[in-house]
Amino acid sequence: MEDSWYRCHRSTVICPLSTVNFFCSFAALMRTVRNYLSLIKFSHTIFAMPFALIGFFLAVRYIYKAPIAGDDLPFENLVSSLLPGKSIDVVGGSVYIPRSLIALKLGFVILCMVFARSAAMAFNRYLDRRFDARNPRTAIREIPSGVISANRALVFTLICAVLFVVCTWFINILCFYLSPIALFIILGYSYTKRFTPLCHLILGLGLSLAPIGAYLAVTGEFNLLPLLFSAIVLFWVSGFDIIYALQDEEFDKQNNLYSIPAALGKARALRVSQILHFLSAAFVVAAGLIGQFGGWYWIGAGLFLSMLFYQHSIVKPDDLRKVNLAFMTANGVASIVFAAFVIVDLYVRF
């Protein structure tokens, strides 16, 4: 009787303990996920991802309009390898692509964006860990503060890079062949601050791969219009990265690091940023005219350009208090709003 009571009593104790252990493990897992998301600044995905979506939907609309030559159907390789039960039809000279197939392709594009950017950011944090530890502004980052070890950050980089290449293989052969070049650019950026003040342009180049990369994922061929959107990203990102780098002008000089602010000073660096943003605005107009976009595009373009003007109005050489507002808020709103209006215009016109 006593043994049976003990077994019963023990089971009532074990169940709550196992539940507590489960929730503790889950909480630990969530902390780890949160730490890695912070390591790669996942929230900054809003800069390039909207432009990748522009490139993707621009390509989808292009395919529906493009003449079909012989048996050369878009998505055909992906259909045969991943969706053997699906097919692409040509009805009245127009391409009909199953929505499930478009969603699948979009999923791979998003995964490529996430893995490529995660690899780039984690590698940047790994490579700059000693500089980050010396800089009071960055000493709280995950590696110098000991939240994530340098070796784990490097392993995370390698895993993301491999997953990026794997995803490109499922997209199409051209993207697969170009994937090492993309990785070379986005990973190589982290070295550029050690030898050139043009590092901001290399960062812009890396993010500018988003629209043309997404376009290539769908069509497998280059086109002028997505390249114009890539140019928008190139000069836009380069410009706001210069604004962000204003905070580290003195630190960069003391540690022999290169940047436009360190080379030219704050006032001249802001003028360079303004020139780059003017070039970005010029390509916004060029893309709208060459792509024959409608009213929705121009509304989005106006809002995008107003955000460029706004960030320059709140950051001064002698007042950097609003740098983060200019860097994160203004540019995040600019990219999301612009992409939304461009995509709406694509679907309203066609």
VOTITOR-290830 format. One line per field, with one value per residue (C-alpha): residue number from 0; x, y, z. Coordinates in steps of 0.05 Angstrom, whole numbers, padded with zeros to 5 digits, m for minus. Example, Ala and Ser with C-alpha at 12.3 -4.5 7.8 and 13.67 -1.06 7.14 Angstrom:
2
num: (0	1);
xx: (00246	00273);
yy: (m00090	m00021);
zz: (00156	00143);
//
This chain:
350
num: (0	1	2	3	4	5	6	7	8	9	10	11	12	13	14	15	16	17	18	19	20	21	22	23	24	25	26	27	28	29	30	31	32	33	34	35	36	37	38	39	40	41	42	43	44	45	46	47	48	49	50	51	52	53	54	55	56	57	58	59	60	61	62	63	64	65	66	67	68	69	70	71	72	73	74	75	76	77	78	79	80	81	82	83	84	85	86	87	88	89	90	91	92	93	94	95	96	97	98	99	100	101	102	103	104	105	106	107	108	109	110	111	112	113	114	115	116	117	118	119	120	121	122	123	124	125	126	127	128	129	130	131	132	133	134	135	136	137	138	139	140	141	142	143	144	145	146	147	148	149	150	151	152	153	154	155	156	157	158	159	160	161	162	163	164	165	166	167	168	169	170	171	172	173	174	175	176	177	178	179	180	181	182	183	184	185	186	187	188	189	190	191	192	193	194	195	196	197	198	199	200	201	202	203	204	205	206	207	208	209	210	211	212	213	214	215	216	217	218	219	220	221	222	223	224	225	226	227	228	229	230	231	232	233	234	235	236	237	238	239	240	241	242	243	244	245	246	247	248	249	250	251	252	253	254	255	256	257	258	259	260	261	262	263	264	265	266	267	268	269	270	271	272	273	274	275	276	277	278	279	280	281	282	283	284	285	286	287	288	289	290	291	292	293	294	295	296	297	298	299	300	301	302	303	304	305	306	307	308	309	310	311	312	313	314	315	316	317	318	319	320	321	322	323	324	325	326	327	328	329	330	331	332	333	334	335	336	337	338	339	340	341	342	343	344	345	346	347	348	349);
xx: (00000	00056	00095	00035	00022	00096	00094	00030	00058	00124	00088	00051	00118	00153	00100	00106	00182	00182	00136	00181	00242	00206	00190	00261	00290	00242	00260	00334	00322	00285	00341	00391	00348	00340	00415	00430	00376	00409	00478	00455	00411	00352	00309	00355	00328	00276	00328	00340	00282	00229	00273	00281	00205	00204	00253	00212	00144	00174	00199	00133	00096	00150	00140	00065	00077	00138	00130	00143	00196	00187	00188	00227	00179	00197	00201	00203	00264	00236	00170	00201	00247	00202	00130	00124	00049	00046	00052	00061	00011	00009	m00062	m00074	m00001	00002	00037	m00003	00040	00007	00004	00035	00096	00103	00097	00150	00198	00184	00199	00267	00282	00265	00308	00366	00358	00356	00415	00459	00447	00455	00522	00545	00526	00552	00618	00623	00613	00664	00717	00706	00701	00766	00748	00678	00707	00747	00690	00643	00585	00594	00624	00555	00549	00542	00613	00653	00603	00610	00538	00560	00630	00671	00676	00601	00591	00639	00604	00537	00567	00589	00522	00483	00531	00521	00446	00446	00483	00436	00375	00403	00412	00337	00322	00360	00428	00447	00434	00473	00534	00531	00523	00598	00605	00549	00581	00648	00618	00576	00629	00686	00654	00676	00749	00742	00742	00814	00839	00790	00741	00697	00674	00605	00597	00616	00562	00514	00536	00522	00452	00440	00443	00373	00329	00370	00381	00307	00293	00345	00313	00249	00271	00342	00363	00387	00345	00355	00297	00318	00389	00361	00328	00395	00427	00375	00395	00470	00470	00415	00450	00519	00491	00457	00516	00559	00509	00513	00589	00591	00586	00653	00695	00744	00747	00762	00819	00849	00846	00869	00801	00776	00711	00686	00676	00746	00776	00737	00706	00633	00612	00643	00620	00548	00556	00581	00520	00475	00507	00497	00424	00415	00440	00393	00335	00356	00352	00284	00260	00296	00265	00196	00203	00237	00189	00129	00101	00036	00011	00021	00095	00103	00067	00115	00174	00153	00149	00216	00250	00218	00250	00318	00308	00282	00343	00389	00347	00354	00429	00480	00556	00552	00489	00487	00432	00383	00429	00393	00326	00353	00387	00334	00267	00271	00304	00261	00198	00226	00241	00176	00131	00166	00164	00090	00071	00115	00084	00014	00029	00054	m00012	m00056	m00025	m00022);
yy: (00000	00048	00030	00043	00110	00129	00112	00153	00211	00208	00211	00274	00306	00283	00310	00382	00377	00350	00407	00458	00427	00431	00504	00519	00485	00522	00588	00573	00556	00622	00660	00628	00644	00715	00722	00698	00743	00801	00779	00786	00846	00809	00872	00904	00854	00908	00946	00895	00846	00894	00906	00831	00827	00882	00841	00778	00806	00846	00780	00745	00800	00798	00723	00730	00782	00751	00713	00639	00610	00537	00493	00543	00551	00588	00547	00483	00454	00470	00439	00373	00368	00390	00387	00328	00331	00404	00433	00499	00514	00564	00588	00636	00654	00671	00632	00601	00586	00550	00595	00540	00542	00617	00611	00557	00600	00660	00617	00599	00671	00692	00636	00658	00729	00706	00658	00705	00764	00722	00695	00765	00796	00739	00740	00815	00808	00752	00790	00856	00826	00857	00926	00919	00902	00968	01012	01033	01036	00964	00930	00904	00863	00789	00766	00818	00813	00736	00720	00682	00655	00674	00602	00592	00655	00629	00561	00597	00636	00573	00539	00599	00604	00530	00535	00596	00557	00497	00541	00571	00501	00490	00556	00550	00534	00606	00628	00567	00585	00658	00642	00640	00709	00735	00705	00735	00804	00801	00767	00806	00872	00858	00864	00929	00976	00955	00984	01031	01086	01061	01005	01037	01026	00953	00945	00979	00932	00872	00893	00914	00841	00832	00858	00830	00765	00755	00772	00721	00669	00674	00688	00662	00722	00794	00855	00930	00946	00903	00930	01000	00978	00949	01017	01049	01003	01012	01087	01089	01040	01070	01138	01118	01075	01137	01172	01113	01113	01185	01157	01122	01176	01184	01110	01093	01143	01117	01045	01055	01037	01067	01103	01165	01203	01184	01205	01270	01290	01294	01354	01329	01258	01283	01318	01253	01218	01271	01260	01185	01195	01243	01187	01138	01187	01194	01119	01118	01166	01128	01062	01094	01122	01063	01014	01057	01053	01086	01130	01081	01077	01152	01158	01107	01142	01208	01178	01143	01207	01246	01196	01209	01284	01274	01236	01290	01343	01311	01293	01349	01346	01374	01337	01261	01248	01226	01181	01118	01150	01167	01100	01051	01086	01130	01078	01021	01060	01082	01011	00980	01035	01041	00966	00962	01017	00987	00918	00947	00986	00922	00887	00946	00956	00884);
zz: (00000	00018	m00045	m00089	m00054	m00065	m00139	m00147	m00108	m00146	m00214	m00193	m00177	m00241	m00288	m00265	m00265	m00336	m00357	m00324	m00359	m00426	m00417	m00392	m00454	m00499	m00466	m00475	m00549	m00559	m00526	m00573	m00633	m00609	m00599	m00670	m00699	m00662	m00687	m00759	m00747	m00778	m00775	m00827	m00878	m00893	m00934	m00989	m00985	m01013	m01074	m01083	m01085	m01137	m01180	m01170	m01188	m01245	m01273	m01263	m01301	m01355	m01365	m01373	m01427	m01462	m01528	m01522	m01567	m01582	m01521	m01478	m01420	m01356	m01292	m01332	m01297	m01228	m01246	m01269	m01209	m01152	m01176	m01224	m01222	m01245	m01314	m01350	m01404	m01461	m01474	m01531	m01534	m01460	m01405	m01350	m01289	m01229	m01168	m01126	m01171	m01165	m01090	m01089	m01130	m01085	m01025	m01052	m01069	m00997	m00969	m01012	m00987	m00914	m00919	m00960	m00914	m00852	m00877	m00894	m00827	m00785	m00822	m00813	m00738	m00736	m00775	m00738	m00668	m00643	m00669	m00641	m00572	m00573	m00596	m00539	m00589	m00611	m00550	m00530	m00594	m00585	m00599	m00559	m00502	m00500	m00517	m00580	m00589	m00650	m00673	m00670	m00710	m00763	m00765	m00772	m00830	m00866	m00855	m00883	m00943	m00960	m00952	m00998	m01053	m01044	m01053	m01117	m01145	m01136	m01171	m01237	m01263	m01277	m01205	m01182	m01224	m01202	m01128	m01113	m01143	m01100	m01038	m01057	m01059	m00996	m00955	m00985	m00963	m00892	m00912	m00952	m00892	m00881	m00946	m00981	m00962	m01019	m00973	m00971	m01046	m01038	m00986	m01034	m01090	m01046	m01030	m01102	m01122	m01092	m01149	m01206	m01169	m01158	m01231	m01254	m01208	m01247	m01318	m01322	m01363	m01352	m01368	m01365	m01318	m01258	m01267	m01259	m01194	m01173	m01187	m01142	m01086	m01099	m01090	m01038	m00991	m01003	m00984	m00920	m00898	m00901	m00855	m00807	m00809	m00784	m00714	m00720	m00754	m00696	m00680	m00753	m00755	m00690	m00713	m00786	m00814	m00879	m00890	m00925	m00859	m00836	m00903	m00915	m00848	m00829	m00871	m00937	m00923	m00918	m00985	m01016	m00986	m01017	m01085	m01080	m01060	m01119	m01165	m01132	m01144	m01217	m01226	m01193	m01247	m01302	m01281	m01280	m01349	m01383	m01349	m01369	m01299	m01279	m01224	m01167	m01183	m01182	m01115	m01086	m01119	m01089	m01020	m01028	m01050	m00993	m00944	m00976	m00966	m00895	m00870	m00895	m00861	m00792	m00793	m00788	m00783	m00712	m00691	m00698	m00648	m00702	m00742	m00721	m00739	m00808	m00817	m00793	m00793	m00854	m00899	m00873	m00889	m00956	m00981	m00957	m00983	m01049	m01062	m01044	m01093	m01149	m01141	m01139	m01203	m01237	m01223	m01239	m01307	m01329);
//
